[in-house]
Amino acid sequence: MKKLSTLALTLALLAAGSVNAAEVLEETKDQTTGKSIGGMNGMMIGAIGGPIGMLVGAGIGALFGGEAQEASSLSDRAYKVRTADGKEKVVRSAEKFAVGDKVETRGNRAFSDVAMADDRLYDSALSYRE
């Protein structure tokens, strides 16, 4: 009985849609890289003061890291999208989109419909190496 419930839970989680259709609302800036680097550097410097200094240094470093990335105009691209169920969320993408473009989201990444079609095509094709 325990194996059956585990199997049912696994199948339910796999059946949940991880790919969602969305529409681009606007382009925003993403400072995740600067915040993570600043937080790490602040943590290393704050470690001189012990565990509390490490936490304080990481917080201050994350604040200044994001601001430094924005000030140097090295912010990454992010997009605010509206998903099919009406929710708005911010996703990142290496591709450039215009407002109103239809995209598909996988987790916190946005992909164009053409890229999704290519992935589906090549995933089902046999490689010359096989």
C-alpha positions as CSV (number, residue, x, y, z in Angstrom):
1,M,0.0,0.0,0.0
2,K,2.9,2.3,0.8
3,K,4.4,1.8,-2.6
4,L,1.1,2.5,-4.3
5,S,0.7,5.9,-2.6
6,T,4.4,6.8,-3.4
7,L,3.8,5.8,-7.1
8,A,0.6,7.9,-7.2
9,L,2.3,10.9,-5.7
10,T,5.2,10.6,-8.1
11,L,2.9,10.4,-11.1
12,A,0.8,13.3,-9.9
13,L,4.0,15.5,-9.6
14,L,5.3,14.4,-13.0
15,A,1.9,15.2,-14.6
16,A,1.9,18.7,-13.2
17,G,2.7,21.1,-16.0
18,S,6.1,22.6,-15.7
19,V,5.9,24.4,-19.1
20,N,3.4,27.3,-19.2
21,A,2.4,29.7,-21.9
22,A,2.9,33.3,-21.1
23,E,2.8,36.8,-22.6
24,V,5.6,39.4,-22.1
25,L,4.4,42.5,-20.3
26,E,7.6,44.5,-19.9
27,E,11.4,44.2,-19.7
28,T,13.0,44.6,-16.3
29,K,16.5,44.5,-14.9
30,D,17.9,41.6,-13.0
31,Q,20.7,42.0,-10.5
32,T,20.9,38.5,-9.2
33,T,24.6,38.1,-10.2
34,G,25.7,41.3,-8.5
35,K,23.8,40.4,-5.3
36,S,25.3,36.9,-5.1
37,I,28.9,38.1,-5.7
38,G,28.4,41.0,-3.3
39,G,26.9,38.7,-0.7
40,M,29.7,36.3,-1.0
41,N,32.4,39.0,-0.7
42,G,30.6,40.6,2.2
43,M,30.4,37.2,4.0
44,M,34.1,36.7,3.6
45,I,35.0,40.1,4.9
46,G,32.4,39.9,7.7
47,A,33.8,36.5,8.8
48,I,36.5,38.5,10.6
49,G,33.9,39.5,13.1
50,G,32.6,35.9,13.7
51,P,29.3,34.3,12.7
52,I,27.2,37.5,13.4
53,G,29.7,39.6,11.3
54,M,29.5,37.0,8.6
55,L,25.7,37.3,8.4
56,V,25.7,41.1,8.5
57,G,28.5,41.3,5.9
58,A,26.6,39.0,3.6
59,G,23.5,41.2,3.8
60,I,25.3,44.4,3.3
61,G,27.3,42.9,0.5
62,A,24.2,41.7,-1.3
63,L,22.7,45.2,-1.1
64,F,25.8,46.9,-2.5
65,G,26.5,44.2,-5.0
66,G,23.1,44.7,-6.7
67,E,23.5,48.5,-6.7
68,A,27.0,48.2,-8.1
69,Q,25.8,46.0,-10.9
70,E,23.0,48.5,-11.7
71,A,25.3,51.5,-11.5
72,S,27.8,49.9,-13.9
73,S,25.0,49.2,-16.5
74,L,25.8,45.4,-16.4
75,S,22.3,44.3,-15.3
76,D,20.9,41.2,-16.9
77,R,17.6,41.0,-18.8
78,A,14.5,39.9,-17.1
79,Y,10.9,40.0,-18.2
80,K,7.6,40.4,-16.4
81,V,5.2,37.9,-17.9
82,R,1.5,37.0,-17.4
83,T,1.0,33.3,-17.3
84,A,-2.0,31.4,-18.7
85,D,-3.6,31.3,-15.3
86,G,-3.4,35.1,-15.0
87,K,-0.5,35.4,-12.5
88,E,2.4,37.8,-13.1
89,K,6.0,36.7,-12.5
90,V,9.5,37.8,-13.4
91,V,11.5,35.4,-15.5
92,R,15.0,35.6,-17.0
93,S,16.0,34.8,-20.5
94,A,19.1,35.0,-22.8
95,E,16.8,35.7,-25.7
96,K,15.4,39.2,-26.4
97,F,11.6,39.6,-26.5
98,A,9.3,42.5,-27.3
99,V,6.2,43.5,-25.3
100,G,3.3,41.2,-26.3
101,D,5.4,38.3,-27.4
102,K,4.1,34.8,-26.6
103,V,6.7,32.8,-24.7
104,E,6.8,29.5,-22.8
105,T,8.3,29.4,-19.3
106,R,10.2,26.6,-17.7
107,G,10.7,27.3,-14.1
108,N,12.1,30.9,-14.0
109,R,13.3,31.0,-17.6
110,A,11.4,32.2,-20.7
111,F,11.9,30.6,-24.1
112,S,10.4,31.5,-27.5
113,D,7.9,29.2,-29.1
114,V,10.3,28.4,-31.9
115,A,13.0,27.3,-29.4
116,M,10.5,25.1,-27.7
117,A,9.5,23.5,-31.0
118,D,13.2,22.9,-31.9
119,D,13.8,21.2,-28.4
120,R,10.8,18.9,-29.0
121,L,12.0,18.1,-32.5
122,Y,15.6,17.3,-31.5
123,D,14.6,15.4,-28.3
124,S,12.7,12.9,-30.4
125,A,15.3,12.6,-33.2
126,L,18.0,10.0,-33.2
127,S,21.6,11.2,-33.1
128,Y,24.2,10.0,-35.5
129,R,26.2,8.8,-32.5
130,E,23.5,6.4,-31.3
